[in-house]
Amino acid sequence: MGVPISFLDKYCPEQFEIIGLAPERSEKMLLRTFHYTNAIQHNADGTTQSGNKVNDGPTILFEHNPPEKFPWYTCENRKGFLQVLYARILIRHK
């Protein structure tokens, strides 16, 4: 499960095991489940730019409407709109 960094204040090692950090910016990207092709970042002022950041960590897919907050992303190989999440600590219950 991915939890916010603020989870560390409440972390109980007897209950949970920390197994990683997302985004994991290593060459292996062991946690990556999908690679977005030719991603485009859409900014609040209507401009666009390269959206390579969308492949650096966890994202949420909005299938029908773009998210309210900017920036959001589109790409060639996935229908819908993407938003990059803040860093998450990956944990599992013991």
VMD Tcl script that builds the backbone (N, CA, C; Angstrom):
set m [mol new atoms 282]
animate dup $m
set s [atomselect $m all]
$s set {name element resname resid chain x y z} {
  {N N MET 1 A 0.853 -1.160 0.000}
  {CA C MET 1 A 0.000 0.000 0.000}
  {C C MET 1 A 0.905 1.230 0.000}
  {N N GLY 2 A 0.518 2.269 -0.737}
  {CA C GLY 2 A 1.264 3.519 -0.741}
  {C C GLY 2 A 0.656 4.505 0.229}
  {N N VAL 3 A 1.471 5.068 1.093}
  {CA C VAL 3 A 1.003 6.035 2.085}
  {C C VAL 3 A 1.834 7.310 1.974}
  {N N PRO 4 A 1.292 8.459 2.412}
  {CA C PRO 4 A 2.049 9.708 2.359}
  {C C PRO 4 A 3.269 9.668 3.286}
  {N N ILE 5 A 4.220 10.544 3.008}
  {CA C ILE 5 A 5.432 10.663 3.821}
  {C C ILE 5 A 5.075 10.942 5.285}
  {N N SER 6 A 3.972 11.649 5.523}
  {CA C SER 6 A 3.556 11.967 6.896}
  {C C SER 6 A 3.238 10.715 7.717}
  {N N PHE 7 A 3.107 9.571 7.060}
  {CA C PHE 7 A 2.876 8.308 7.749}
  {C C PHE 7 A 4.000 7.995 8.734}
  {N N LEU 8 A 5.204 8.465 8.460}
  {CA C LEU 8 A 6.348 8.135 9.312}
  {C C LEU 8 A 6.136 8.548 10.768}
  {N N ASP 9 A 5.372 9.609 10.996}
  {CA C ASP 9 A 5.072 10.030 12.370}
  {C C ASP 9 A 4.247 8.993 13.124}
  {N N LYS 10 A 3.530 8.164 12.385}
  {CA C LYS 10 A 2.631 7.178 12.996}
  {C C LYS 10 A 3.113 5.737 12.784}
  {N N TYR 11 A 4.267 5.583 12.179}
  {CA C TYR 11 A 4.784 4.266 11.812}
  {C C TYR 11 A 4.986 3.378 13.032}
  {N N CYS 12 A 4.472 2.155 12.952}
  {CA C CYS 12 A 4.619 1.167 14.012}
  {C C CYS 12 A 5.309 -0.057 13.397}
  {N N PRO 13 A 6.606 -0.268 13.667}
  {CA C PRO 13 A 7.331 -1.368 13.042}
  {C C PRO 13 A 6.794 -2.752 13.389}
  {N N GLU 14 A 6.066 -2.877 14.493}
  {CA C GLU 14 A 5.471 -4.161 14.838}
  {C C GLU 14 A 4.281 -4.491 13.930}
  {N N GLN 15 A 3.676 -3.466 13.338}
  {CA C GLN 15 A 2.471 -3.651 12.538}
  {C C GLN 15 A 2.753 -3.609 11.030}
  {N N PHE 16 A 3.692 -2.746 10.593}
  {CA C PHE 16 A 3.944 -2.562 9.167}
  {C C PHE 16 A 5.420 -2.690 8.845}
  {N N GLU 17 A 5.691 -3.123 7.617}
  {CA C GLU 17 A 7.047 -3.199 7.089}
  {C C GLU 17 A 7.152 -2.213 5.929}
  {N N ILE 18 A 8.176 -1.368 5.935}
  {CA C ILE 18 A 8.420 -0.459 4.818}
  {C C ILE 18 A 9.155 -1.248 3.739}
  {N N ILE 19 A 8.595 -1.253 2.524}
  {CA C ILE 19 A 9.204 -2.049 1.459}
  {C C ILE 19 A 9.769 -1.213 0.314}
  {N N GLY 20 A 9.528 0.094 0.309}
  {CA C GLY 20 A 10.086 0.908 -0.761}
  {C C GLY 20 A 9.580 2.322 -0.723}
  {N N LEU 21 A 9.970 3.061 -1.744}
  {CA C LEU 21 A 9.579 4.453 -1.902}
  {C C LEU 21 A 9.175 4.663 -3.349}
  {N N ALA 22 A 8.075 5.314 -3.570}
  {CA C ALA 22 A 7.654 5.671 -4.922}
  {C C ALA 22 A 7.564 7.190 -4.973}
  {N N PRO 23 A 8.184 7.880 -5.899}
  {CA C PRO 23 A 8.823 7.301 -7.061}
  {C C PRO 23 A 10.178 6.689 -6.739}
  {N N GLU 24 A 10.441 5.584 -7.364}
  {CA C GLU 24 A 11.728 4.898 -7.262}
  {C C GLU 24 A 12.489 5.234 -8.531}
  {N N ARG 25 A 13.425 6.139 -8.446}
  {CA C ARG 25 A 14.110 6.631 -9.641}
  {C C ARG 25 A 15.403 5.877 -9.904}
  {N N SER 26 A 15.311 4.586 -9.948}
  {CA C SER 26 A 16.482 3.789 -10.282}
  {C C SER 26 A 16.346 3.305 -11.714}
  {N N GLU 27 A 17.426 2.794 -12.267}
  {CA C GLU 27 A 17.392 2.308 -13.641}
  {C C GLU 27 A 16.472 1.106 -13.787}
  {N N LYS 28 A 16.349 0.304 -12.750}
  {CA C LYS 28 A 15.548 -0.914 -12.845}
  {C C LYS 28 A 14.051 -0.636 -12.759}
  {N N MET 29 A 13.655 0.395 -12.018}
  {CA C MET 29 A 12.245 0.742 -11.842}
  {C C MET 29 A 11.412 -0.507 -11.555}
  {N N LEU 30 A 11.732 -1.196 -10.498}
  {CA C LEU 30 A 11.079 -2.456 -10.155}
  {C C LEU 30 A 9.578 -2.318 -9.940}
  {N N LEU 31 A 9.125 -1.130 -9.575}
  {CA C LEU 31 A 7.713 -0.950 -9.260}
  {C C LEU 31 A 6.884 -0.499 -10.461}
  {N N ARG 32 A 7.537 -0.162 -11.565}
  {CA C ARG 32 A 6.805 0.343 -12.728}
  {C C ARG 32 A 5.916 -0.755 -13.300}
  {N N THR 33 A 4.656 -0.416 -13.556}
  {CA C THR 33 A 3.739 -1.376 -14.153}
  {C C THR 33 A 3.327 -0.952 -15.558}
  {N N PHE 34 A 3.628 0.282 -15.951}
  {CA C PHE 34 A 3.231 0.777 -17.269}
  {C C PHE 34 A 4.181 1.896 -17.670}
  {N N HIS 35 A 4.505 1.975 -18.956}
  {CA C HIS 35 A 5.329 3.070 -19.476}
  {C C HIS 35 A 4.483 3.885 -20.443}
  {N N TYR 36 A 4.335 5.177 -20.163}
  {CA C TYR 36 A 3.523 6.067 -20.983}
  {C C TYR 36 A 4.374 6.609 -22.129}
  {N N THR 37 A 3.874 6.457 -23.362}
  {CA C THR 37 A 4.611 6.853 -24.558}
  {C C THR 37 A 4.237 8.259 -24.997}
  {N N ASN 38 A 5.262 9.063 -25.299}
  {CA C ASN 38 A 5.082 10.437 -25.791}
  {C C ASN 38 A 4.093 11.232 -24.935}
  {N N ALA 39 A 4.332 11.244 -23.651}
  {CA C ALA 39 A 3.451 11.959 -22.724}
  {C C ALA 39 A 3.591 13.469 -22.913}
  {N N ILE 40 A 2.482 14.162 -22.734}
  {CA C ILE 40 A 2.432 15.622 -22.842}
  {C C ILE 40 A 1.883 16.183 -21.543}
  {N N GLN 41 A 2.587 17.166 -20.994}
  {CA C GLN 41 A 2.138 17.847 -19.777}
  {C C GLN 41 A 1.261 19.022 -20.169}
  {N N HIS 42 A 0.082 19.143 -19.564}
  {CA C HIS 42 A -0.862 20.237 -19.814}
  {C C HIS 42 A -0.851 21.151 -18.593}
  {N N ASN 43 A -0.538 22.434 -18.810}
  {CA C ASN 43 A -0.396 23.406 -17.729}
  {C C ASN 43 A -1.643 24.277 -17.590}
  {N N ALA 44 A -1.787 24.918 -16.447}
  {CA C ALA 44 A -2.956 25.748 -16.143}
  {C C ALA 44 A -3.123 26.907 -17.118}
  {N N ASP 45 A -2.022 27.422 -17.663}
  {CA C ASP 45 A -2.106 28.551 -18.590}
  {C C ASP 45 A -2.383 28.124 -20.031}
  {N N GLY 46 A -2.655 26.833 -20.252}
  {CA C GLY 46 A -2.983 26.340 -21.580}
  {C C GLY 46 A -1.793 25.864 -22.398}
  {N N THR 47 A -0.583 26.042 -21.880}
  {CA C THR 47 A 0.599 25.585 -22.599}
  {C C THR 47 A 0.823 24.096 -22.370}
  {N N THR 48 A 1.641 23.511 -23.233}
  {CA C THR 48 A 2.011 22.104 -23.085}
  {C C THR 48 A 3.524 21.982 -23.188}
  {N N GLN 49 A 4.037 20.880 -22.689}
  {CA C GLN 49 A 5.466 20.590 -22.772}
  {C C GLN 49 A 5.657 19.089 -22.618}
  {N N SER 50 A 6.900 18.652 -22.714}
  {CA C SER 50 A 7.205 17.238 -22.562}
  {C C SER 50 A 6.684 16.745 -21.218}
  {N N GLY 51 A 6.086 15.568 -21.226}
  {CA C GLY 51 A 5.509 15.019 -20.003}
  {C C GLY 51 A 6.240 13.804 -19.490}
  {N N ASN 52 A 7.545 13.742 -19.699}
  {CA C ASN 52 A 8.317 12.573 -19.276}
  {C C ASN 52 A 8.222 12.294 -17.782}
  {N N LYS 53 A 7.924 13.313 -16.998}
  {CA C LYS 53 A 7.811 13.149 -15.540}
  {C C LYS 53 A 6.772 12.097 -15.171}
  {N N VAL 54 A 5.790 11.891 -16.032}
  {CA C VAL 54 A 4.711 10.944 -15.738}
  {C C VAL 54 A 5.246 9.510 -15.584}
  {N N ASN 55 A 6.427 9.233 -16.093}
  {CA C ASN 55 A 7.024 7.905 -15.972}
  {C C ASN 55 A 7.952 7.766 -14.774}
  {N N ASP 56 A 8.064 8.803 -13.950}
  {CA C ASP 56 A 8.984 8.774 -12.806}
  {C C ASP 56 A 8.395 8.197 -11.536}
  {N N GLY 57 A 7.096 8.045 -11.458}
  {CA C GLY 57 A 6.517 7.580 -10.205}
  {C C GLY 57 A 5.056 7.234 -10.341}
  {N N PRO 58 A 4.348 7.170 -9.214}
  {CA C PRO 58 A 2.950 6.758 -9.242}
  {C C PRO 58 A 2.053 7.803 -9.907}
  {N N THR 59 A 1.045 7.328 -10.613}
  {CA C THR 59 A 0.081 8.197 -11.285}
  {C C THR 59 A -1.336 7.699 -11.019}
  {N N ILE 60 A -2.288 8.591 -11.242}
  {CA C ILE 60 A -3.709 8.237 -11.202}
  {C C ILE 60 A -4.255 8.468 -12.600}
  {N N LEU 61 A -5.059 7.526 -13.089}
  {CA C LEU 61 A -5.701 7.651 -14.393}
  {C C LEU 61 A -7.140 8.131 -14.205}
  {N N PHE 62 A -7.478 9.240 -14.851}
  {CA C PHE 62 A -8.848 9.753 -14.902}
  {C C PHE 62 A -9.382 9.378 -16.280}
  {N N GLU 63 A -10.356 8.493 -16.345}
  {CA C GLU 63 A -10.790 7.956 -17.625}
  {C C GLU 63 A -11.664 8.901 -18.447}
  {N N HIS 64 A -12.451 9.772 -17.808}
  {CA C HIS 64 A -13.431 10.552 -18.556}
  {C C HIS 64 A -13.143 12.046 -18.614}
  {N N ASN 65 A -12.710 12.628 -17.532}
  {CA C ASN 65 A -12.473 14.078 -17.477}
  {C C ASN 65 A -11.100 14.348 -16.891}
  {N N PRO 66 A -10.453 15.437 -17.328}
  {CA C PRO 66 A -9.152 15.765 -16.728}
  {C C PRO 66 A -9.318 16.160 -15.269}
  {N N PRO 67 A -8.267 15.960 -14.465}
  {CA C PRO 67 A -8.342 16.368 -13.055}
  {C C PRO 67 A -8.471 17.885 -12.940}
  {N N GLU 68 A -8.973 18.340 -11.810}
  {CA C GLU 68 A -9.138 19.776 -11.586}
  {C C GLU 68 A -7.803 20.487 -11.391}
  {N N LYS 69 A -6.827 19.785 -10.808}
  {CA C LYS 69 A -5.526 20.402 -10.533}
  {C C LYS 69 A -4.561 20.184 -11.694}
  {N N PHE 70 A -3.751 21.188 -11.955}
  {CA C PHE 70 A -2.715 21.105 -12.984}
  {C C PHE 70 A -1.377 20.847 -12.327}
  {N N PRO 71 A -0.400 20.337 -13.010}
  {CA C PRO 71 A -0.505 19.855 -14.384}
  {C C PRO 71 A -1.139 18.480 -14.436}
  {N N TRP 72 A -1.669 18.133 -15.608}
  {CA C TRP 72 A -2.094 16.779 -15.891}
  {C C TRP 72 A -1.492 16.377 -17.219}
  {N N TYR 73 A -1.616 15.110 -17.563}
  {CA C TYR 73 A -0.868 14.561 -18.692}
  {C C TYR 73 A -1.767 13.722 -19.595}
  {N N THR 74 A -1.388 13.649 -20.865}
  {CA C THR 74 A -1.967 12.708 -21.811}
  {C C THR 74 A -0.803 11.976 -22.478}
  {N N CYS 75 A -1.111 10.854 -23.111}
  {CA C CYS 75 A -0.064 10.103 -23.804}
  {C C CYS 75 A -0.687 9.306 -24.952}
  {N N GLU 76 A 0.177 8.744 -25.796}
  {CA C GLU 76 A -0.295 8.018 -26.975}
  {C C GLU 76 A -0.893 6.653 -26.658}
  {N N ASN 77 A -0.390 5.989 -25.654}
  {CA C ASN 77 A -0.760 4.595 -25.451}
  {C C ASN 77 A -1.715 4.352 -24.278}
  {N N ARG 78 A -2.402 5.389 -23.827}
  {CA C ARG 78 A -3.392 5.218 -22.763}
  {C C ARG 78 A -4.464 6.284 -22.935}
  {N N LYS 79 A -5.727 5.878 -23.013}
  {CA C LYS 79 A -6.823 6.838 -23.113}
  {C C LYS 79 A -7.098 7.407 -21.736}
  {N N GLY 80 A -7.389 8.693 -21.678}
  {CA C GLY 80 A -7.704 9.333 -20.417}
  {C C GLY 80 A -6.679 10.386 -20.065}
  {N N PHE 81 A -6.710 10.787 -18.819}
  {CA C PHE 81 A -5.886 11.869 -18.310}
  {C C PHE 81 A -5.138 11.380 -17.082}
  {N N LEU 82 A -3.890 11.750 -16.963}
  {CA C LEU 82 A -3.039 11.260 -15.882}
  {C C LEU 82 A -2.638 12.388 -14.953}
  {N N GLN 83 A -2.466 12.056 -13.692}
  {CA C GLN 83 A -1.930 13.004 -12.720}
  {C C GLN 83 A -0.856 12.294 -11.904}
  {N N VAL 84 A 0.274 12.972 -11.733}
  {CA C VAL 84 A 1.386 12.410 -10.971}
  {C C VAL 84 A 1.135 12.662 -9.490}
  {N N LEU 85 A 1.331 11.633 -8.680}
  {CA C LEU 85 A 1.135 11.740 -7.234}
  {C C LEU 85 A 2.407 12.217 -6.545}
  {N N TYR 86 A 2.243 12.715 -5.342}
  {CA C TYR 86 A 3.397 13.015 -4.504}
  {C C TYR 86 A 4.066 11.698 -4.114}
  {N N ALA 87 A 5.274 11.796 -3.625}
  {CA C ALA 87 A 6.000 10.592 -3.197}
  {C C ALA 87 A 5.189 9.811 -2.174}
  {N N ARG 88 A 5.289 8.513 -2.247}
  {CA C ARG 88 A 4.587 7.622 -1.324}
  {C C ARG 88 A 5.570 6.620 -0.741}
  {N N ILE 89 A 5.356 6.272 0.511}
  {CA C ILE 89 A 6.108 5.183 1.140}
  {C C ILE 89 A 5.280 3.929 0.923}
  {N N LEU 90 A 5.927 2.878 0.462}
  {CA C LEU 90 A 5.232 1.622 0.225}
  {C C LEU 90 A 5.400 0.725 1.425}
  {N N ILE 91 A 4.274 0.285 1.975}
  {CA C ILE 91 A 4.295 -0.534 3.192}
  {C C ILE 91 A 3.460 -1.791 2.989}
  {N N ARG 92 A 3.680 -2.766 3.843}
  {CA C ARG 92 A 2.786 -3.927 3.883}
  {C C ARG 92 A 2.579 -4.320 5.342}
  {N N HIS 93 A 1.406 -4.855 5.578}
  {CA C HIS 93 A 1.044 -5.300 6.925}
  {C C HIS 93 A 1.829 -6.560 7.254}
  {N N LYS 94 A 2.349 -6.650 8.474}
  {CA C LYS 94 A 3.109 -7.840 8.879}
  {C C LYS 94 A 2.177 -8.967 9.257}
}
mol reanalyze $m
mol bondsrecalc $m
mol representation Tube
mol addrep $m
